[in-house]
Amino acid sequence: MASNDRGRRRVLVGRVASDKMEKTIIVEVQRRMMHPVYKKFVKSKQRYMAHDEKNDCHVGDTVEIREDHPRSKRKRWMVTRVVERSVLT
């Protein structure tokens, strides 16, 4: 393992729900999981605050985020790339 490698960091793909803050976006990640009793797929979503250094992402874009060091109280993710641009922007 290289000396600058910090181990495996989680990578998630989600949709930008808000870009009203400066250098920060809110990414909504949706998952499908099977209900343990009823064996039916249930959708669940979670929102993450992510650091966007260039203010490049806008609402509706699909982005990839990865875990990073804490930048503020709730912001621990960083945008790595924009997977797909929204047709609205």
C-alpha positions, -999 to +999 in steps of 0.1 A: +000+000+000+013+034-009+021+059+019-003+085+006-032+060+003-058+067+030-076+034+026-109+027+010-134+055+010-171+051+003-183+064-031-220+072-037-239+084-067-269+107-062-289+137-074-283+173-064-313+184-043-300+219-034-271+242-045-281+274-026-250+274-004-216+285-015-192+256-023-217+232-008-244+211-023-270+186-009-270+153-026-299+129-023-289+092-026-317+067-032-314+030-024-336+000-029-336-025-001-357-056+006-380-054+036-370-082+061-406-094+068-426-086+037-399-093+012-408-063-009-384-038-022-387-004-005-370+028-016-351+048+010-333+081+005-306+099+025-292+134+021-255+142+023-238+176+024-209+176-001-181+200-008-182+215-044-150+235-047-159+251-081-196+256-075-200+235-107-231+214-097-267+225-100-301+211-090-310+180-109-274+170-118-263+134-110-230+135-092-205+111-076-194+119-041-167+102-019-160+104+018-135+130+028-121+146+060-146+167+080-149+202+065-176+214+089-201+201+114-222+181+088-200+181+057-179+150+053-182+143+015-166+158-016-178+159-052-155+138-074-173+142-107-205+151-124-220+119-139-248+136-158-260+172-163-296+182-158-315+193-188-328+223-168-294+240-166 
